[in-house]
């Protein structure tokens, strides 16, 4: 497989993952993703921002999140986020500490 095809397939897989999380499984909360998998929608948007920045494209965290979410994060939260239990919040602190670098 040539390099360009590999890049295109990787991009297609990313778009499918984004669609899955943003359209098909809006019921899955970021805190649940982070607690179970060590990443969430915000991580994906941060990785997008980091890739842009590495290529000399100036992109803020907020711009990356709006690109990924298709709306501001505040809009997403108001439409889809539900309250998290104290237990989930405690688990999140550990998951965040263990999985998010450069805090």
Contact map, one row per residue, 1 for C-alpha under 8 A:
1110110000000000000000000000000000000000000000000000000000000000000000000000000000000000000000000000000
1111110000000000000000000000000000000000000000000000000000000000000000000000000000000000000000000000000
1111111000000000000000000000000000000000000000000000000000000000000000000000000000000000000000000000000
0111111100000000000000000000000000000000000000000000000000000000000000000000000000000000000000000000000
1111111110000000000000000000000000000000000000000000000000000000000000000000000000000000000000000000000
1111111111000000000000000000000000000000000000000000000000000000000000000000000000000000000000000000000
0011111111100000000000000000000000000000000000000000000000000000000000000000000000000000000000000000000
0001111111110000000000000000000000000000000000000000000000000000000000000000000000000000000000000000000
0000111111111000000000000000000000000000000000000000000000000000000000000000000000000000000000000000000
0000011111111100000000000000000000000000000000000000000000000000000000000000000000000000000000000000000
0000001111111110000000000000000000000000000000000000000000000000000000000000000000000000000000000000000
0000000111111111000000000000000000000000000000000000000000000000000000000000000000000000000000000000000
0000000011111111100000000000000000000000000000000000000000000000000000000000000000000000000000000000000
0000000001111111110000000000000000000000000000000000000000000000000000000000000000000000000000000000000
0000000000111111111000000000000000000000000000000000000000000000000000000000000000000000000000000000000
0000000000011111111100000000000000000000000000000000000000000000000000000000000000000000000000000000000
0000000000001111111110000000000000000000000000000000000000000000000000000000000000000000000000000000000
0000000000000111111111000000000000000000000000000000000000000000000100000000000000000000000000000000000
0000000000000011111111110000000000000000000000000000000000000000000000000000000000000000000000000000000
0000000000000001111111111000000000000000000000000000000000000000000000000000000000000000000000000000000
0000000000000000111111111101000000000000100000000000000000000000000000000000000000000000000000000000000
0000000000000000011111111100000000000000000000000000000000000000000010000000000000000000000000000000000
0000000000000000001111111100000000000000000000000000000000000000000000000000000000000000000000000000000
0000000000000000001111111100000000000000000000000000000000000000000000000000000000000000000000000000000
0000000000000000000111111111000000000000000000000000000000000000000000000000000000000000000000000000000
0000000000000000000011111111100000000000000000000000000000000000000000000000000100000000000000000000000
0000000000000000000000001111100000000000000000000000000000000000000000000000000100000000000000000000000
0000000000000000000010001111110110000000000000000000000000000000000000000000000000000000000000000000000
0000000000000000000000000111111110000000000000000000000000000000000000000000000011000000000000000000000
0000000000000000000000000001111111000001110000000000000000000000000000000000000000000000000000000000000
0000000000000000000000000000111111100001000000000000000000000000000000000000000000010001100100000000000
0000000000000000000000000001111111110000000000000000000000000000000000000000000000000001000000000000000
0000000000000000000000000001111111111111000000000000000000000000000000000000000000000000000000000000000
0000000000000000000000000000011111111111000000000000000000000000000000000000000000000000000100110000000
0000000000000000000000000000001111111110000000000000000000000000000000000000000000000001001100100000000
0000000000000000000000000000000111111100000000000000000000000000000000000000000000000000000000000000000
0000000000000000000000000000000011111111000000000000000000000000000000000000000000000000000000000000000
0000000000000000000000000000000011111111000000000000000000000000000000000000000000000000000000110110000
0000000000000000000000000000000011101111111100000000000000000000000000000000000000000000000000000010000
0000000000000000000000000000011011001111111100000000000000000000000000000000000000000000000000000000000
0000000000000000000010000000010000000011111110000000000000000000000100000000000000000000000000000000000
0000000000000000000000000000010000000011111111000000000000000000100000000000000000000000000000000000000
0000000000000000000000000000000000000011111111100000000000000000000000000000000000000000000000000000000
0000000000000000000000000000000000000011111111110000000000000000000100000000000000000000000000000000000
0000000000000000000000000000000000000000111111111000000000001001101100000000000000000000000000000000000
0000000000000000000000000000000000000000011111111100000000001001100000000000000000000000000000000000000
0000000000000000000000000000000000000000001111111110000000000000000000000000000000000000000000000000000
0000000000000000000000000000000000000000000111111111000000000001000000000000000000000000000000000000000
0000000000000000000000000000000000000000000011111111100000111001000000000000000000000000000000000000000
0000000000000000000000000000000000000000000001111111110000000000000000000000000000000000000000000000000
0000000000000000000000000000000000000000000000111111111000000000000000000000000000000000000000000000000
0000000000000000000000000000000000000000000000011111111111100000000000000000000000000000000000000000000
0000000000000000000000000000000000000000000000001111111111100000000000000000000000000000000000000000000
0000000000000000000000000000000000000000000000000111111110000000000000000000000000000000000000000000000
0000000000000000000000000000000000000000000000000011111110000000000000000000000000000000000000000000000
0000000000000000000000000000000000000000000000000001111111000000000000000000000000000000000000000000000
0000000000000000000000000000000000000000000000000001111111100000000000000000000000000000000000000000000
0000000000000000000000000000000000000000000000000001100111110000000000000000000000000000000000000000000
0000000000000000000000000000000000000000000000001001100011111011000000000000000000000000000000000000000
0000000000000000000000000000000000000000000000001000000001111111000000000000000000000000000000000000000
0000000000000000000000000000000000000000000011001000000000111111100000000000000000000000000000000000000
0000000000000000000000000000000000000000000000000000000000011111110000011000000000000000000000000000000
0000000000000000000000000000000000000000000000000000000000111111111000000000000000000000000000000000000
0000000000000000000000000000000000000000000011011000000000111111111100000000000000000000000000000000000
0000000000000000000000000000000000000000010011000000000000001111111111111000000000000000000000000000000
0000000000000000000000000000000000000000000000000000000000000111111111111000000000000000000000000000000
0000000000000000000000000000000000000000000010000000000000000011111111100000000000000000000000000000000
0000000000000000010000000000000000000000100110000000000000000001111111100000000000000000000000000000000
0000000000000000000001000000000000000000000000000000000000000000111111111001000000000000000000000000000
0000000000000000000000000000000000000000000000000000000000000000111111110000000000000000000000000000000
0000000000000000000000000000000000000000000000000000000000000000111111111011000000000000000000000000000
0000000000000000000000000000000000000000000000000000000000000100110011111111000000000000000000000000000
0000000000000000000000000000000000000000000000000000000000000100110010111111100000000000000000000000000
0000000000000000000000000000000000000000000000000000000000000000000000011111110000000000000000000000000
0000000000000000000000000000000000000000000000000000000000000000000000111111111000000000000000000000000
0000000000000000000000000000000000000000000000000000000000000000000010111111111110000000000000000000000
0000000000000000000000000000000000000000000000000000000000000000000000001111111111000000000000000000000
0000000000000000000000000000000000000000000000000000000000000000000000000111111110000000000000000000000
0000000000000000000000000000000000000000000000000000000000000000000000000011111110000000000000000000000
0000000000000000000000000110000000000000000000000000000000000000000000000001111111000000000000000000000
0000000000000000000000000000100000000000000000000000000000000000000000000001111111100000000000000000000
0000000000000000000000000000100000000000000000000000000000000000000000000000100111110000000000000000000
0000000000000000000000000000000000000000000000000000000000000000000000000000000011111000000000000000000
0000000000000000000000000000001000000000000000000000000000000000000000000000000001111101100000000000000
0000000000000000000000000000000000000000000000000000000000000000000000000000000000111111100000000000000
0000000000000000000000000000000000000000000000000000000000000000000000000000000000011111110000000000000
0000000000000000000000000000000000000000000000000000000000000000000000000000000000001111111000000000000
0000000000000000000000000000001100100000000000000000000000000000000000000000000000011111111100000000000
0000000000000000000000000000001000000000000000000000000000000000000000000000000000011111111110000000000
0000000000000000000000000000000000000000000000000000000000000000000000000000000000000111111111000000000
0000000000000000000000000000000000100000000000000000000000000000000000000000000000000011111111100000000
0000000000000000000000000000001001100000000000000000000000000000000000000000000000000001111111110000000
0000000000000000000000000000000000000000000000000000000000000000000000000000000000000000111111111000000
0000000000000000000000000000000000000000000000000000000000000000000000000000000000000000011111111100000
0000000000000000000000000000000001100100000000000000000000000000000000000000000000000000001111111110000
0000000000000000000000000000000001000100000000000000000000000000000000000000000000000000000111111111000
0000000000000000000000000000000000000000000000000000000000000000000000000000000000000000000011111111100
0000000000000000000000000000000000000100000000000000000000000000000000000000000000000000000001111111000
0000000000000000000000000000000000000110000000000000000000000000000000000000000000000000000000111111100
0000000000000000000000000000000000000000000000000000000000000000000000000000000000000000000000011111111
0000000000000000000000000000000000000000000000000000000000000000000000000000000000000000000000001011111
0000000000000000000000000000000000000000000000000000000000000000000000000000000000000000000000000001111
0000000000000000000000000000000000000000000000000000000000000000000000000000000000000000000000000001111
